[in-house]
Amino acid sequence: MHDEHLGAVQAPQRTRPPHLDDRLTWTVAEAARLLGISRTCAYEAAHRGELPVRTIGRRMVVPRTALLRLLDEQP
């Protein structure tokens, strides 16, 4: 009594997060993840002015264009 279909296990469907490229801003944590640095390091860089942020109310957001421009700058 062997069922040939038992071996074919399908991976569970995951809902994909919204594309970060579709948004005008990222959270500091999302920017940190994109940059490959820790969230703490990103917040420290934001406070030092090294990471471009805008404050809206009590939230700090990273404008996508400002971050991409920063990364594209030549030393």
N, C-alpha and C positions, 0 to 999 in steps of 0.2 A: 504494500500500500504506500507507494512513494508518489508524492505529488511533485511534478516538475516545476510548478510555479512557486513553491516555497522558497527556493533559492533566490528569486528575484525580489529583493526588498527595495522599495522605492524610498528615497530620502524624503523626509517631511518637507512640505512646501513652506518656505520662509517668505514672509513679506519683506520686500526690499524697502529700506529707508528711503525717504525722498532724496533725490540727487542733490548733493551739496552745491553743485554747479548751477542749479536753478535759482538759488537764493541770492539776494543782494548782500546779505551779511551772514556771518557765522558766529556762533557763541565762542567764547574764549576757549572752552574745552574742545569744541570741534576744530578750531584753528590749531590748537596744540596737537591734536591727533593727526591732522594733515601735515604738520611740520615735523612730527616725530619727536616731540618734546613732552614733558609732563605738564599736567594742568597747572601745577604750582609754578613751574618755570614760566609758563605762558602768562600767568597773572603777574608775576614779578616783572617780566619784560614789559607788560602793558603799563604797569605803574612807573617804570623807568622811562617810558616813552619809546621803547625799542619795538614794540608791537603796536601797530596802528589800531586804536580803538575809538569808538564813539560811545558816549553814555546817553542812554535814552531812559529817562526816569532813574531807576536804580539798577538797570541792566547795562552791562558793557558788551558791546558787539564789535566784531571785527569786519569792517567793510571788505568785501571780496576784492574789489579793484585796488584798494590801498595795499592789501597784503600781497597781491600778485605783483604790483608795481614795486614794492619793497624787495621782493625776491628776485626781481628782474634787474635791479640796479647793479651797475658795475662798480667795483671798489675804486 
